[in-house]
């Protein structure tokens, strides 16, 4: 087959949807399909999804993309898998779900995370690289154990949504390094399940999956699944990694000083590094990617969701584009109005689910455009706050690669460049994690020479340069923001 005819498929199992994306080997998008996944909120702080729906959405997304006119099954040479981190499902001996999938946003284990922080949390973090927080499956398991959760007591195995899909399709229990890291139970020093985390959670070693590298081949796709997807059963899937690691890879942020920012409903700022390193302050995570590479960074609960919240609060009828455009009516700094964007609790850098959002400095002269500007600046300051913690661990930020829904706003992307004082690289594609999964699969089957070579195969749309005078002003305002955040944290606990 001519190289230009070879296509690669990526499955990206996200929080809101499953996406199937087909690429050429140079990163050009060929086709995409998406199936939504429903989140349920049965009680305060509980956020669940149906594992059966997640698997079905993943299968249907691939079926949909394979039915596109410009996609032929005989041209697909491999499939790579990306998935959102921190989900947890209890399953029985036949791998049928005993519980719903508790996703990252589930906060029911806040008490357990807090107690862990006050006891042996530092020790667990030092070995696993995951700060004590209710997003962690480890923390969720502590809640299950403490509350005598019936599915936990009956469970034969514990799995993430990605492991569940893989088991249903290939009949194996395997988890890649990154997804294992995201459990909070993976010892980064031993590259195996952490004995202390197992003991504390009451989970046996054999109840967790076999840990494998991101290049692990998955073969023997079940016939009924293959037939529905329109793919051959002998096609080699590659297990891939978590969406954070793959978004860095897919955007090209893989060398020292290259930072990737994902800014969708939630957000994250991450950097690749060699080896394993944690901070005494527990401001950032450190997760495995390959045998040598880790990813260090911090997720925020509050990206576009804070803007969505504001849109509803002020009953704004226009589009998000029109809403963000309101901020252009106001000068930098929103005339003294500062917003702490913790409306959805917070992960990095404060790791406090109980945190709340705040407008500080409200005046009778402030209008809706000031609120919009302050929210956009608050979201950006929070990313910068995490970025400073990142620099203390991994060195100076030199370049920023950005993806996600907020990246479609020219106003916000310029704001990001100005706050950080760095060039911002905007990719043509908003499928960075999917492209990272696709490239990992190509590397695993020997079609490309290295992971680093992806840098020559990423279509860049634009480079946004910072205004350094505005950067100076933003830094002054950020100092006020940071001081406020520090002072107010004690009231959230």
Protein Blocks (a to p, Z undefined) as FASTA:
>chain_A
ZZklpccddddddfkbccdddddfkopafbdcddddddddfbghiacddfklmmmmmmmm
mmmmmmpmklcfklpgbdcddddehiacdddfkopafbdcddfklcklmmmmmmmmmmmm
mmmmmmnopacdfklmklmmmmmmmnopaklmmpmbdcdfklmmmmmmnopacddfklmm
mnopacfklopacfklmmmnopafklpccdddfklccehiafklmmmnopafklccdebi
afklmmmmmnopabghiacddddfbccdddddehjdddfklmaccddfblmlccdddddf
blmkmmmmmmmmnopabdfklmmmmmmmpcehiloiacdfklnopadfklpakbccddeh
iafkbcfklmmmmmmmmmmmmmmmmmmmmmmmnopafbdcdedjklmpmklmmmmmmmno
pacdddfbfclmmmmmmmmmmmmnopafbfklmmmmcccfbdcdddfklmmmmmmmmmmm
mmmmmmmmmmmZZ
